[in-house]
Amino acid sequence: MTTLSGRKALITGAGSGIGRETARVLAQAGALVLVNDVSETAAHATCTAIAQAGGRAQSYTSSVADPDAVRRLFEQFDAEGNAPDILVNNAGVSGNGPTLELDDANWDRVISINLNGPFYCSREAGLRMRAAGGGAIVNIGSIYSTVAAPQRLSYCTTKAAIGMMTKCLALEWADFGIRVNCVAPGYVDSALTRELAATGRLDLAAVERRIPQHRLGQAEEIADAVLYLCEPRSAHITGHILAVDGGWTANGYL
Ligand SMILES: NC(=O)c1ccc[n+]([C@@H]2O[C@H](COP(=O)([O-])OP(=O)(O)OC[C@H]3O[C@@H](n4cnc5c(N)ncnc54)[C@H](O)[C@@H]3O)[C@@H](O)[C@H]2O)c1
């Protein structure tokens, strides 16, 4: 399947986990993948894996939290003739801990990466997509875009905000042919989840009991949902938050 051939897809935080898998899946669908990550080594590793599988990818090291760096990144795309017509706002970090002990630096870090980053990238991408006559943006939200959890104030706040950003941009940019959607994963088997479990900040057994399907999601299952929302067959879908969570947010019980 080459449903994205001729398309250029920027994926932020694509050096690891869900972002890396999304890069692999979109490249397999024929897109030229613009792999962004704050870690140069991680971004290169994703590009190497894609090239070895016969796909096309280019590596771009910068932080989505820095508005000047994001501006320069898009200017580089312009200079290379690679303005993206697909943007996946994936880069994100967790923020766990009691709110009464949350310091300004930690709060600012999560807000800058998880919320400001998608705004900076969407604004730059939106300008180019409007000029090109359309595009697709997929934000990576979370179950915490719709339901809350204790001791995760900064994370839940940013993920709820990304859900609203999705809807605001979808209706503002519909006339430009730009679709904006959100994929909201539940707990996924990834480096981020493993680190939370290893440092005692997440009880994986309790999480699996709480999920109606009783298992974590796989990064590929999230990537496949992103792919669908980038493809022409989802042309009438915009402003939507798609839960890929094994039933977590449907579950009002134990
Ligand atoms: N893993 C889960 O269970 C889960 C569940 C729901 C939502 N999510 C969301 O999915 C997204 C990806 O999560 P993951 O589990 O794959 O995480 P991960 O930690 O495996 O990967 C995140 C990547 O983002 C990069 N990154 C961090 N800060 C950056 C910055 N400022 N600029 C550019 N890149 C940056 C990291 O270097 C890393 O490669 C995040 O938005 C996360 O909130 C994850």
The ligand as an SDF file (V2000), in Angstrom:
LIG
                    3D

 44 48  0  0  0  0  0  0  0  0999 V2000
    3.6890    5.5580   26.0090 N   0  0  0  0  0  0  0  0  0  0  0  0
    2.4270    5.7060   26.3790 C   0  0  0  0  0  0  0  0  0  0  0  0
    1.8740    4.8530   27.0930 O   0  0  0  0  0  0  0  0  0  0  0  0
    1.6330    6.8840   25.8900 C   0  0  0  0  0  0  0  0  0  0  0  0
    0.2560    6.9060   26.1720 C   0  0  0  0  0  0  0  0  0  0  0  0
   -0.4980    7.9780   25.7290 C   0  0  0  0  0  0  0  0  0  0  0  0
    0.1070    9.0070   25.0180 C   0  0  0  0  0  0  0  0  0  0  0  0
    1.4480    8.9640   24.7800 N   0  0  0  0  0  0  0  0  0  0  0  0
    2.0220   10.0800   24.0380 C   0  0  0  0  0  0  0  0  0  0  0  0
    2.6730    9.6020   22.8850 O   0  0  0  0  0  0  0  0  0  0  0  0
    3.7610   10.4560   22.5580 C   0  0  0  0  0  0  0  0  0  0  0  0
    5.0390    9.6370   22.4160 C   0  0  0  0  0  0  0  0  0  0  0  0
    5.2410    8.9070   23.6060 O   0  0  0  0  0  0  0  0  0  0  0  0
    6.2750    7.6850   23.7030 P   0  0  0  0  0  0  0  0  0  0  0  0
    5.7660    6.7920   24.7390 O   0  0  0  0  0  0  0  0  0  0  0  0
    6.5780    7.1560   22.3610 O   0  0  0  0  0  0  0  0  0  0  0  0
    7.5450    8.4800   24.3010 O   0  0  0  0  0  0  0  0  0  0  0  0
    9.1310    8.2170   24.1600 P   0  0  0  0  0  0  0  0  0  0  0  0
    9.7240    8.7940   25.3850 O   0  0  0  0  0  0  0  0  0  0  0  0
    9.4210    6.7990   23.8080 O   0  0  0  0  0  0  0  0  0  0  0  0
    9.5050    9.1280   22.8890 O   0  0  0  0  0  0  0  0  0  0  0  0
    9.4000   10.5230   22.9190 C   0  0  0  0  0  0  0  0  0  0  0  0
   10.4260   11.1110   21.9790 C   0  0  0  0  0  0  0  0  0  0  0  0
   10.2640   12.5330   21.9850 O   0  0  0  0  0  0  0  0  0  0  0  0
   11.5530   13.1200   21.9940 C   0  0  0  0  0  0  0  0  0  0  0  0
   11.4820   14.4650   22.5500 N   0  0  0  0  0  0  0  0  0  0  0  0
   11.3940   14.8310   23.8550 C   0  0  0  0  0  0  0  0  0  0  0  0
   11.4000   16.1600   23.9590 N   0  0  0  0  0  0  0  0  0  0  0  0
   11.4720   16.6660   22.7010 C   0  0  0  0  0  0  0  0  0  0  0  0
   11.5130   17.9820   22.1670 C   0  0  0  0  0  0  0  0  0  0  0  0
   11.4960   19.0450   22.9660 N   0  0  0  0  0  0  0  0  0  0  0  0
   11.5700   18.1270   20.8170 N   0  0  0  0  0  0  0  0  0  0  0  0
   11.6130   17.0500   19.9980 C   0  0  0  0  0  0  0  0  0  0  0  0
   11.5970   15.7770   20.4590 N   0  0  0  0  0  0  0  0  0  0  0  0
   11.5190   15.5960   21.7920 C   0  0  0  0  0  0  0  0  0  0  0  0
   12.4110   12.1770   22.8310 C   0  0  0  0  0  0  0  0  0  0  0  0
   13.8000   12.3520   22.5920 O   0  0  0  0  0  0  0  0  0  0  0  0
   11.8840   10.8170   22.3940 C   0  0  0  0  0  0  0  0  0  0  0  0
   12.6310   10.3010   21.3050 O   0  0  0  0  0  0  0  0  0  0  0  0
    3.8360   11.5070   23.6740 C   0  0  0  0  0  0  0  0  0  0  0  0
    3.1530   12.6710   23.2600 O   0  0  0  0  0  0  0  0  0  0  0  0
    3.0840   10.8320   24.8110 C   0  0  0  0  0  0  0  0  0  0  0  0
    2.5320   11.7550   25.7050 O   0  0  0  0  0  0  0  0  0  0  0  0
    2.2280    7.9190   25.1940 C   0  0  0  0  0  0  0  0  0  0  0  0
  1  2  1  0
  2  3  2  0
  2  4  1  0
  4  5  1  0
  4 44  2  0
  5  6  2  0
  6  7  1  0
  7  8  2  0
  8  9  1  0
  8 44  1  0
  9 10  1  0
  9 42  1  0
 10 11  1  0
 11 12  1  0
 11 40  1  0
 12 13  1  0
 13 14  1  0
 14 15  2  0
 14 16  1  0
 14 17  1  0
 17 18  1  0
 18 19  2  0
 18 20  1  0
 18 21  1  0
 21 22  1  0
 22 23  1  0
 23 24  1  0
 23 38  1  0
 24 25  1  0
 25 26  1  0
 25 36  1  0
 26 27  1  0
 26 35  1  0
 27 28  2  0
 28 29  1  0
 29 30  1  0
 29 35  2  0
 30 31  1  0
 30 32  2  0
 32 33  1  0
 33 34  2  0
 34 35  1  0
 36 37  1  0
 36 38  1  0
 38 39  1  0
 40 41  1  0
 40 42  1  0
 42 43  1  0
M  CHG  2   8   1  16  -1
M  END
$$$$
